[in-house]
């Protein structure tokens, strides 16, 4: 494998080390006003979808729905956009 370079290193474990700030386990989840944050995210996605549809001059939108969360949210977003 000529295209892979292995760089050896040794990890020194320091049990006394403290991060400057605590690490957030869920950095992208709103900490307050979840509904407002969700509405803002939906509005951004709807504007992006509408702009893409306009840019491509698409007359319709086809969404495959598997029943999972992602496709369900995509369907709700598309329905709310138009």
N, C-alpha and C positions, 0 to 999 in steps of 0.2 A: 504494500500500500504506500505508494510514493506521495500521495496527496494528503496524507495524515501526518501531522507532526506531534509526537508525544513529548510533553514537557514535564520532566520529573519535579516533584516538590514534596516537602515534608510538612504536614500540618502539625503545628504545635498547639496542643490543647492547654488553655489557660482558664482554669475554673474561676479565677478571680476577676475575669474580664466582665465589664458591664457595658451594655449599649448606652449611648447617650440618651436615647429616647426609647420607650418601650416599642416593640414591633407590633403593629396592628395585624391581627390575624385575618381581618376582613376589611382591607383598605378601601375597597370600592363600594361598600355598602353604606348608605347614608346613616349617620348616627342619630339624626333627629329629622323631623318633618319628612318622613318617608314618602308620604303621599305627594308632597310638593316636588320632591326629587324625582319621583316616578313620572309625574306630569311633565316635568321639564325634559326628562329623557325621551318620553313619548313624543313631545312636540319637536324635538330635534330630529328624531328618526322619521317622523311624518314629513317634516320639511325636506329632509334628504331624499326620501322616496318620491315625493311630488316633484322635486327638482330633477331627479334622475329620469322619471317618466317623461317630463317635459323635454329634457335634453335629448332623449332618444326618440322622441316623437311616438312613443308607444301608445297604442289605443286601448290596450287591455293589459291585465296583469294575471299571471297564472301562478298559483301557489299550491305546492304539494303538501298536504296535511297528513302527518303520520299519527297524530294524536298525542305527540310528545309536547313538552312545554315550549320548545323553540318554535315549532311550526304553528302552535296555537297562538303564541304571541305575535308571530309574523302575520297570521290571518287577522287578528284583532287590529294590528297596526294598519294593515292595508285597508280594512273596512273603515276604520276611523279616518284615514287619510282621504278617502274618496267618498 
